[in-house]
Amino acid sequence: MAGGRDLKSMAGGHALSAGLADDSVHTIFSAECNSIFDWHSIGLFESHRASGMAGGITRLLACGADTLPSYRGLDIGPTFVHAPHLGLRPGEAYPAFNKPHSAALWVRARQAGAQAGGPALEAFVVFVDADMLLTRPVRPSEFGVVPGTVAAATYDFLAGASQGLADAFGLFPKAHFARVGGVHIFTFGDLADVAPRWLAWTEAVRG
């Protein structure tokens, strides 16, 4: 995982590899059905359009059956609706579960659709946070993204990556851990592989 460098510093004209085309890309972000996420979503959808970013964009919307009937923001932009992660304990609400949870569900739905004759799967997926904006097209080849290599933004405040979390779970070598988050650029296949593991580890840490 190319996680020790921020996205700007990683851009350096890497050649296309494995026959993957930069314009075969889909942008996704996770959100919830409330007003603050609606404002974020509107901004991100518009920035995707204005930036000239290739491919489509989909909001992965965690919205429960008790809220969805009265929710009025479904037409903000292309949206994949799913039930929220219910937490590990009765009454638990931990929004961070929904990011890997939504990605895993979306990937599975896209794969099933493609197998049934629907739209073909893109080569790359750009996974951003809802409160981000795109100011220019993201070209995965510029960041060296190929199968088995993911680009991500540096999040230095994630101190747990080097302060004992690895020891608690018996994970080694620590040199492979990176403080990253916010935006990730995957090949579609890597996201399909990583998303359920991402959720499982999030649950393990939270548990």
Disulfide bonds with the S-S distance in Angstrom:
Cys33-Cys63 2.23
